Amino acid sequence: MSQVMGPAGSNNAASTASSEIIHSLVPRLELNGSNWAAFAMRFRVAMDAADRRGHFTGSETRPVPKDPKKPTDDELTAGKAWDREDKIGQNLLLQRLPDITAMAIIDLGTAQECWARLTKEFTAKSIYTQNNLQQVFFDMRCPKNGDIRAFLQSLIQKWQELAAAGTPVSDTEYQHTILCGILDDLA
């Protein structure tokens, strides 16, 4: 892979690699938050791989000059480098968001602020979505004179969706849903 040099002679190969990691590992976040758990987990892993997770957690803080009134050239350079890395992190995040969500956080100052806002909003949406998915699962019934195999197959599919959304169903709940769904058909 050829290396792209930035304006100050910096190496942009890491930025390109980070972008490739994001596109290969992280799904686009659904506007309704239905895939928040998977998105957040994959995004954290991708940011670890891109060595940028600290910008999102706040553990990688912007360097502060010893004397803010007289920063040294090295301190100014370190601050600019941190700002650039943070903006690259924000850009990587924005690539995987719906446009309306990206527009809502674009004016926030740092990657950490963007992530905190997303986490707050989409955790709430995700909980609602998970509860809704779970209720749909529990309410599933085989239609009268319906194909029980098709019903069981659709039940398995919904069960897998719940697990992917971070809302596993216990064995007891699963068995109860099967029995209620089939027994209603037989009644």
Protein Blocks (a to p, Z undefined) as FASTA:
>chain_A
ZZdddfkopafklmmmmmmmmmmmmccddfklpmmmmmmmmmmmmmmmnopmmmmnopac
cdddfblmlccfklmmmmmmmmmmmmmmmmmmmmmpcfklmmmmmmpmblklmmmmmmmm
mmmmmmmmmmmmmmmmmmpccdehiafklmmmmmmmmmmmmmmnopacdfklmmmmmmmm
mmmmmZZ
